[in-house]
Amino acid sequence: MPPLASDIIKTYPSRGPMQQFRLAEINGFHCFRCGQSKKSKLLVVYADDWDRLLCNGCYGRLLSIFEIKSGTKSEDEKATELAQLLLTLYSNDQVQEAERRYRLAERRADILSRDAIRFIATAEFLSHALESASDLDWSPATIGLCKAVEIEVVERIMRPLAAQLRGANLSVDRNDKDLARVARFLARPESQPPELGAFSHFLQTSLNSETRRTTSPSIQALHRLFSLLPNSSWLTNIRGFHDALVKLARDFRNRAAHLESLSDSDYRACREFVLGREGLLWRIIFATQRHKK
């Protein structure tokens, strides 16, 4: 431990890789996360390394991430909370600037939905900030990419499906444990859309259950929707769209929602899977395009 300007008068319990200390007097230090010089009686040490001190603002942000990841909620719920937290890390002006930069750097961005761009751009903005401290948890940035996929699935498949089923009786599906979460949204499309895990399970059921193809209005409508898409073969192949969603959840989203800290290499791998030349987002967009009239 390096010498301090004053004595430690209180040591707080560790919270994940962080521990907070109260000093007898105000001490000047440099926050390794935000790069700013600070003065405070409170110091936070990261990973037991006294050369890596955090200011209260950065400690609060990292603590929010830790509390979500250490909670008992489902992976879908944790992922949703982490995605929303990502958007609170920066001001609206910073997010808008990140969006403008992303649109300039990626010409294909114009075909994405506004919300998907917002999550991707903010994730990219955060990733640049984390590059100077690459062993910090990259989970929120990774979750942002996963959230962009979820948004495009909702906009390109779930909402058109809900429009097709407007006025239909979905009581059978709402009472089916494998279809209920999606069916509730299809019946009330103004409600919270289904998370990635719920849609993935719905898709798997629609592709594997011959019985439900004859009894479920939602699954029948999904296959009718796919039949209108000229490039839908990947969507209807269990080894295609469905397996890609499973991989996204298993390798990236679920890990980010748990206590495991994701690294910069995890983020880069997720970025390549989602936004690379043959990335998942672009495959979804290609597969859901309709014939031009």
C-alpha positions in Angstrom: 0.0 0.0 0.0 1.5 3.4 -1.0 1.7 6.2 1.6 -1.4 8.4 1.8 -1.9 12.0 2.8 -3.9 10.9 5.8 -4.8 7.7 7.8 -7.5 5.2 6.9 -10.2 5.5 9.6 -12.7 3.1 8.1 -12.6 0.1 5.8 -15.8 -0.9 4.0 -16.7 -4.5 2.9 -15.5 -5.5 -0.6 -18.0 -5.2 -3.4 -16.9 -7.5 -6.2 -13.3 -6.4 -7.1 -13.7 -3.1 -5.3 -13.1 -1.9 -1.8 -13.8 1.5 -0.3 -11.9 3.3 2.4 -12.5 6.5 4.4 -9.6 8.7 5.1 -9.1 11.1 8.0 -8.5 14.0 5.6 -9.2 14.8 2.0 -6.7 13.1 -0.4 -5.9 13.9 -4.0 -5.7 11.1 -6.5 -6.1 10.1 -10.1 -9.1 7.9 -11.1 -7.8 5.3 -13.5 -11.2 4.7 -15.1 -12.3 8.2 -16.1 -8.8 9.7 -16.1 -9.7 12.7 -14.0 -8.0 14.1 -10.9 -10.1 14.0 -7.8 -10.1 15.0 -4.2 -12.1 13.1 -1.5 -12.0 11.5 1.9 -13.4 8.3 0.2 -11.1 6.2 -1.9 -12.0 3.0 -3.8 -9.3 0.5 -4.7 -9.8 -1.8 -7.7 -8.6 -5.4 -7.5 -6.4 -4.7 -4.4 -4.2 -2.5 -6.5 -3.5 0.9 -4.8 -2.2 2.2 -8.1 -5.8 1.8 -9.5 -8.1 4.2 -7.6 -11.7 5.0 -8.5 -13.6 8.2 -7.9 -17.1 8.0 -6.4 -18.8 8.4 -9.7 -17.0 5.5 -11.4 -17.4 3.4 -8.3 -21.2 4.0 -8.4 -21.4 2.9 -12.0 -19.3 -0.2 -11.5 -21.2 -1.0 -8.3 -24.5 -0.8 -10.2 -23.2 -3.3 -12.7 -22.0 -5.7 -10.0 -25.3 -5.5 -8.1 -27.3 -6.4 -11.3 -24.9 -9.3 -12.1 -24.9 -10.7 -8.6 -28.7 -10.6 -8.2 -31.1 -13.5 -8.5 -33.2 -12.4 -11.4 -33.3 -14.4 -14.7 -30.7 -13.9 -17.4 -33.3 -12.1 -19.6 -34.1 -9.7 -16.7 -30.5 -9.0 -15.9 -29.6 -8.4 -19.6 -32.5 -5.9 -19.8 -31.3 -4.0 -16.7 -27.7 -4.0 -17.9 -28.8 -2.7 -21.3 -30.8 0.1 -19.7 -27.8 0.9 -17.4 -25.6 1.2 -20.5 -27.7 4.1 -21.8 -27.4 6.0 -18.5 -23.6 6.0 -18.5 -23.4 9.0 -20.8 -25.4 12.2 -21.4 -27.8 12.5 -24.3 -25.3 14.7 -26.1 -22.6 12.1 -25.8 -24.9 9.3 -27.0 -26.0 11.4 -30.0 -22.4 12.1 -30.9 -21.7 8.4 -30.7 -24.6 7.7 -33.0 -23.3 10.2 -35.5 -19.8 8.7 -35.5 -21.2 5.2 -35.9 -23.4 6.2 -38.8 -20.3 7.8 -40.5 -18.1 4.7 -39.9 -20.7 2.1 -40.9 -22.8 2.9 -44.0 -25.0 -0.1 -43.3 -26.2 1.5 -40.1 -28.9 3.4 -42.0 -31.0 0.2 -42.4 -31.0 -0.5 -38.6 -33.7 0.8 -36.3 -33.1 4.0 -34.3 -33.0 2.1 -31.0 -30.6 -0.5 -32.3 -28.2 2.2 -33.5 -28.4 3.9 -30.1 -27.4 0.7 -28.2 -24.6 -0.1 -30.7 -23.2 3.4 -30.7 -23.2 3.6 -26.9 -21.6 0.2 -26.6 -18.9 1.3 -29.1 -18.4 4.6 -27.2 -18.0 2.7 -23.9 -15.6 0.3 -25.5 -13.3 3.1 -26.5 -13.3 4.4 -23.0 -12.5 1.0 -21.6 -9.5 0.5 -23.9 -7.2 2.3 -21.4 -8.2 -0.1 -18.7 -8.9 -3.3 -20.6 -9.2 -5.5 -17.6 -12.4 -3.8 -16.4 -15.7 -5.5 -17.0 -16.8 -5.1 -20.6 -20.2 -6.7 -19.8 -22.4 -3.5 -20.4 -20.8 -2.9 -23.8 -21.3 -6.5 -24.8 -24.9 -6.4 -23.6 -25.5 -3.3 -25.8 -24.7 -5.3 -28.9 -27.0 -8.2 -27.8 -29.7 -5.7 -27.1 -29.4 -4.3 -30.7 -30.1 -7.8 -32.0 -33.1 -8.2 -29.7 -34.5 -4.9 -31.0 -34.2 -5.8 -34.6 -35.9 -9.2 -34.0 -38.8 -7.4 -32.4 -39.1 -4.7 -35.1 -38.6 -7.1 -38.1 -40.4 -10.2 -36.9 -42.4 -9.7 -33.7 -44.3 -6.5 -34.6 -45.2 -7.7 -38.1 -46.4 -10.9 -36.6 -48.5 -9.0 -34.0 -50.0 -6.9 -36.9 -50.9 -10.1 -38.7 -52.6 -11.5 -35.6 -54.5 -8.3 -34.7 -58.0 -9.3 -33.4 -57.1 -13.1 -33.3 -58.0 -15.3 -30.4 -54.7 -16.2 -28.8 -56.0 -17.8 -25.6 -54.6 -21.2 -26.6 -51.1 -19.9 -27.0 -51.3 -17.7 -23.9 -52.0 -20.9 -21.9 -49.1 -22.7 -23.5 -45.9 -22.5 -21.3 -43.7 -22.6 -24.4 -45.6 -19.8 -26.2 -47.1 -17.7 -23.4 -44.5 -15.0 -23.2 -44.5 -14.2 -26.9 -48.3 -14.7 -27.2 -48.9 -12.1 -24.5 -47.0 -9.5 -26.5 -48.7 -10.5 -29.8 -52.1 -10.0 -28.1 -51.0 -6.6 -26.7 -48.1 -5.2 -28.9 -48.0 -2.0 -26.9 -46.7 -4.0 -23.9 -43.0 -4.9 -23.2 -41.6 -7.0 -26.1 -40.3 -10.5 -25.3 -36.7 -10.9 -24.4 -34.2 -12.7 -26.6 -34.5 -15.9 -24.6 -38.3 -16.0 -24.8 -38.3 -15.4 -28.6 -35.6 -18.0 -29.2 -37.7 -20.6 -27.3 -40.8 -19.6 -29.3 -38.8 -20.0 -32.5 -37.5 -23.4 -31.5 -41.0 -24.6 -30.7 -42.3 -23.3 -34.0 -39.7 -25.2 -35.9 -39.8 -28.5 -33.9 -43.4 -29.0 -32.9 -45.5 -30.5 -35.7 -48.6 -30.5 -33.4 -48.5 -26.8 -32.6 -48.3 -26.0 -36.3 -51.9 -27.2 -36.5 -53.2 -25.8 -33.2 -51.3 -22.6 -32.5 -52.5 -19.4 -34.2 -49.2 -17.7 -33.4 -47.0 -20.4 -35.0 -49.2 -20.6 -38.0 -48.9 -16.9 -38.5 -45.2 -17.0 -38.0 -44.8 -19.5 -40.9 -47.1 -17.4 -43.0 -44.9 -14.4 -42.3 -41.8 -16.3 -43.2 -43.4 -17.5 -46.5 -43.7 -13.9 -47.6 -39.9 -13.4 -47.2 -37.9 -14.4 -50.3 -34.7 -15.0 -48.2 -36.3 -16.8 -45.3 -34.6 -20.2 -45.6 -32.1 -19.3 -42.9 -34.9 -18.2 -40.6 -36.7 -21.6 -40.9 -33.6 -23.7 -40.5 -33.1 -24.8 -36.9 -29.3 -24.7 -37.6 -29.6 -21.2 -38.9 -31.3 -18.3 -37.1 -32.2 -20.2 -34.0 -28.7 -21.6 -33.4 -27.3 -18.1 -34.0 -29.5 -16.7 -31.2 -28.6 -19.6 -28.9 -24.9 -18.9 -29.5 -25.4 -15.1 -28.9 -27.1 -15.8 -25.6 -24.8 -18.6 -24.4 -21.4 -17.2 -25.4 -22.0 -13.5 -24.7 -25.3 -12.3 -23.2 -25.7 -14.8 -20.4 -22.1 -14.6 -19.4 -22.4 -10.8 -19.3 -25.4 -11.1 -17.1 -23.6 -13.3 -14.6 -20.8 -12.4 -12.1 -18.1 -13.3 -14.7 -16.2 -10.3 -15.9 -16.0 -10.1 -19.7 -12.8 -8.9 -21.3 -12.0 -6.7 -24.3 -11.5 -9.9 -26.3 -15.0 -11.1 -25.4 -16.4 -7.8 -26.6 -14.4 -8.0 -29.9 -15.7 -11.5 -30.4 -19.3 -10.5 -29.8 -18.8 -7.5 -32.1 -17.6 -9.7 -34.9 -20.5 -12.1 -34.4 -23.1 -9.4 -34.4 -21.6 -6.7 -36.7 -18.9 -8.4 -38.7 -19.0 -8.8 -42.5 -21.4 -11.7 -42.1 -22.7 -10.7 -38.7 -26.0 -11.8 -37.2 -27.6 -8.3 -37.5 -27.0 -8.1 -41.2 -28.2 -11.7 -41.7 -31.4 -10.9 -39.9 -32.0 -7.8 -42.1 -31.3 -9.7 -45.3 -33.6 -12.6 -44.3 -36.5 -10.3 -43.4 -36.4 -8.1 -46.5 -39.6 -8.4 -48.6 -39.8 -8.2 -52.4 -39.8 -4.7 -53.8 -43.1 -3.9 -55.5 
